[in-house]
Amino acid sequence: MTDQAPQGDARIRTAARVVSLAEATSFLLLLIATAVKYGADHPQGVKILGPIHGVLFLAYCALVGYLAFVERWPRRRTVLALAAAVLPVAPFVVERRWLRAAPTSGPGAPGSGTPGTPLPRQDRDAASIQP
């Protein structure tokens, strides 16, 4: 029964990565469609991409909130990841830095004592100062 929990978390993390990339891409396409709407008077792109982006935006926020709760993200990371949803390319950065990486808490997390896992930056800095 405990074997299913990590697999489920991996699936949620994968879904969050996919939605993050899709949300950022849809945002960029929506910006282009908006420019075409006002520049060339063709509103069809916005009518199609607007609802798609809206659903992806909500899914992104829900998945980030879920991962932040389950993996006990620091409040600052959670707020920054949610704020990234309103910037055109920021979800690409969130996917690369926080969603692609291993969970930040629990067994196997960095600094949990599991061999082969790198220490967080503050622990590396403290370890390099000690003799």
N, C-alpha and C positions, 0 to 999 in steps of 0.2 A: 504494500500500500504506500510506503514511503517512496518507492521508486517512481510513482506517478507524479509527485509534486514537482521535482526538478524538471521533468519533461514538460509539464504544463507551463512552468515559468519560462522555459526556453521558447515555447511556442508563443507566449505572450510577448516576449522580448523580440522574437522574429517578426511578429505582427506589428509591433511598435516601430521596428526599423523600416518595414515596408511602407507603413502608413506615413511615417515621417518623410521618407523620400517622395512618396506620392503627393503629400500635402505641399511640400516645398515646390515640386514641379508644377502642380496645379496652380499655385499662387503665381508663379512666374508666367504661366500661360494665360492666367486671368489678367495679369497686368498688360500683356501684349494684346489680348482681346479688347481690353478697355481702350488702349491707344488706337486700335483699329476702329472701334466703335465711334470714337469721337473724331478721328482723323479721316476715315473713309466712309463714315455713316453706315456701318454694318454692325448692328447690335446682336446678331445671331450668336457670335462667339461668347459673349457675356451671358446670354440667356442659357447657353448650354453649360459653360464652365462654372458659372456662379454657384448653382446648386451642388455640383460635383465637389467643388472646393469647400463649400459649407459643410458637407458631410465628412469630408476628410479632415477638416479643421476640428470638428467635434470629436471624431474618432481619435485624432492625435492627442487632444487634451484629455480625453478619458483614459487612454492608454498610458500617458505620462503620469496622470494622477494615480492610476492603479500601481504602476511600477514604483512610483515614489513611496506609496504606502507599504507595499509588500517588501521592497528592498530597503526601506527606511533611509531614503535619500535625505541629505541635509536640506533644510528649508531653502537655503540659497540656490541650490541646484534645481530644486523643484520650481521655484519662481522663475529662474532663468529659462528653464526648458519650456515652461508655459508661455513666457513672454516671447520666446523664439517663434511661436506660432504666428505672431503678427508682423514678423519681419520676413521679407521674401526669401532669403537664402539661409536663414539661421537654423531651420530644421535639418539642413544638411550637416551642419556643425554638431548639432545635438546627436544625430545618428552616429556620426563618426567618433565623438568623444565619450558619450555616455551610454548610448544604446548598443553599440558594438562591443563595448568592454564587458568584462565579467561583472556580476553583481557586486555591490559595494559592502554587503553584509552577508552574514551566514557562513556556512562552511565553504572553504575554498576561496573566500574573498581575500583580496590583498590585505596583508597584515593580520590574517587570522591564524597564522602559525603553520599553515600548510606549506610544505617544502616546495620551492620552485615558483612561488607567487611573489611578485615584486612588492616592496613596501610602498605605502603612500609617501608622497613627497616629504611631508613633515617628519615622518619616521626615518626616511633616508638621510635627511639633513641632520637629525639628532644622532643617528647612528654614526655619521661621519665625524661628528665632534667628539664623541666618547673615545677614549683610548682603547 
